[in-house]
Amino acid sequence: MFGNDADLMLSIHRSHAAELQADAARDRLARSLPRRHPRGWLSRRQHAARVVDGRR
């Protein structure tokens, strides 16, 4: 598959560079999206459980 060690090293380097670029793109996307606030039935349920625990 690889003619020599240089081809192998170049292939590894390119694969690693592509992974780093994908990670950077994912991080940029995550920073650009608004943060989710835990609102919904689950957060209300947890809040209610905390109120009950406080009354005991």
Rosetta silent file (secondary structure, phi, psi, omega in degrees, C-alpha in Angstrom):
SEQUENCE: MFGNDADLMLSIHRSHAAELQADAARDRLARSLPRRHPRGWLSRRQHAARVVDGRR
SCORE:     score description
SCORE:     0.000 S_00000001
   1 L     0.000  -46.699  179.293    0.000    0.000    0.000 S_00000001
   2 L  -105.151  134.134 -179.810    2.770    2.451    0.910 S_00000001
   3 L   -68.566  -36.562  179.805    5.823    2.700   -1.293 S_00000001
   4 L  -157.170 -179.791 -177.845    8.108    3.680    1.566 S_00000001
   5 H   -63.299  -32.564 -179.771    8.199    5.010    5.114 S_00000001
   6 H   -63.676  -40.621  177.882    7.856    8.609    3.930 S_00000001
   7 H   -64.150  -40.479  177.884    4.507    7.820    2.310 S_00000001
   8 H   -62.448  -47.427 -179.502    3.320    6.141    5.504 S_00000001
   9 H   -62.837  -40.216  178.810    4.396    9.090    7.651 S_00000001
  10 H   -65.013  -40.038  178.207    2.745   11.552    5.276 S_00000001
  11 H   -64.493  -42.596  177.531   -0.479    9.564    5.355 S_00000001
  12 H   -63.046  -43.247  179.673   -0.448    9.499    9.178 S_00000001
  13 H   -60.867  -44.993 -179.410    0.273   13.226    9.277 S_00000001
  14 H   -65.076  -40.216  178.575   -2.609   14.013    6.929 S_00000001
  15 H   -63.550  -43.914 -179.633   -5.019   11.822    8.900 S_00000001
  16 H   -66.068  -41.387  178.340   -4.006   13.469   12.157 S_00000001
  17 H   -62.239  -39.275  178.723   -4.278   16.959   10.647 S_00000001
  18 H   -65.420  -39.067  177.461   -7.774   16.128    9.381 S_00000001
  19 H   -64.519  -42.270  178.914   -8.783   14.950   12.864 S_00000001
  20 H   -63.444  -40.224  178.821   -7.449   18.150   14.433 S_00000001
  21 H   -65.856  -39.177  178.410   -9.339   20.272   11.911 S_00000001
  22 H   -66.008  -41.069  177.564  -12.553   18.354   12.593 S_00000001
  23 H   -62.894  -42.107  179.701  -12.091   18.812   16.353 S_00000001
  24 H   -65.196  -40.701  178.766  -11.487   22.544   15.905 S_00000001
  25 H   -64.899  -40.884  177.916  -14.578   22.877   13.715 S_00000001
  26 H   -63.331  -42.003  178.880  -16.678   21.015   16.289 S_00000001
  27 H   -65.172  -41.270  177.706  -15.399   23.271   19.072 S_00000001
  28 H   -62.306  -42.354  179.562  -16.133   26.422   17.044 S_00000001
  29 H   -63.674  -42.990 -179.954  -19.646   25.179   16.344 S_00000001
  30 H   -63.047  -37.346  179.071  -20.233   24.372   20.013 S_00000001
  31 H   -72.807  -27.704 -177.105  -19.099   27.873   21.023 S_00000001
  32 H   -80.880  -21.620 -179.051  -21.305   29.527   18.405 S_00000001
  33 L   -82.861  146.500  176.354  -24.504   27.795   19.534 S_00000001
  34 L   -66.254  147.629  179.561  -26.458   29.198   22.478 S_00000001
  35 L   -72.804  142.841  178.313  -26.105   27.218   25.673 S_00000001
  36 L   -81.256  137.051  174.649  -29.031   25.021   26.606 S_00000001
  37 L  -101.902  133.676 -175.486  -30.781   25.794   29.832 S_00000001
  38 L   -72.134   76.067  176.753  -32.145   22.755   31.624 S_00000001
  39 L  -111.623  140.248  179.900  -35.811   23.638   31.311 S_00000001
  40 L   146.481 -173.121 -174.911  -38.434   21.023   30.859 S_00000001
  41 H   -63.975  -33.283 -177.154  -40.196   18.309   32.774 S_00000001
  42 H   -68.553  -44.290 -178.855  -36.951   16.796   34.036 S_00000001
  43 H   -68.263  -36.345  176.539  -35.600   20.003   35.585 S_00000001
  44 H   -65.071  -37.632  179.938  -38.989   20.774   37.203 S_00000001
  45 H   -66.329  -42.379  177.997  -39.074   17.275   38.604 S_00000001
  46 H   -64.921  -39.698  179.356  -35.597   17.638   40.087 S_00000001
  47 H   -63.349  -42.827  179.110  -36.545   21.023   41.521 S_00000001
  48 H   -63.184  -38.259  179.075  -39.659   19.551   43.116 S_00000001
  49 H   -64.253  -37.373  179.722  -37.577   16.747   44.608 S_00000001
  50 H   -67.139  -37.897  178.941  -35.230   19.320   46.159 S_00000001
  51 H   -65.533  -42.020  179.090  -38.188   21.171   47.721 S_00000001
  52 H   -63.764  -42.777  179.411  -39.481   17.929   49.190 S_00000001
  53 H   -61.371  -34.802 -178.778  -36.041   17.072   50.558 S_00000001
  54 H   -71.568  -26.575 -178.290  -35.869   20.489   52.225 S_00000001
  55 H   -77.945  -21.033 -176.575  -39.171   20.007   54.034 S_00000001
  56 L   -71.041    0.000    0.000  -38.073   16.793   55.765 S_00000001
